Amino acid sequence: MRLRNFLVGHQLTLADAMLVSVISVCFELVFDKKTRKSTIPNLARYTQILLQMPPFLAVFGSVVFCKDALTP
């Protein structure tokens, strides 16, 4: 079984760029390590893979996922 790393097909598309640009802030501030591991492991893997790609690094820089969720 091959892992799917993109939303549509087998290459980066605008759909991937839009999704990651919106949810990257959530991973920085809200989705703590426990949530990423237990609730959304596939979304976390997908986001991490894309954020390490050169086009995303050029725009976002190095995104650090939060350890603890930000509380209001």
PyMOL commands that set and color helices and strands:
alter all, ss='L'
color gray80, all
select helices_A, chain A and resi 14-29+33-38+41-51+54-60
alter helices_A, ss='H'
color red, helices_A
deselect
rebuild
show_as cartoon
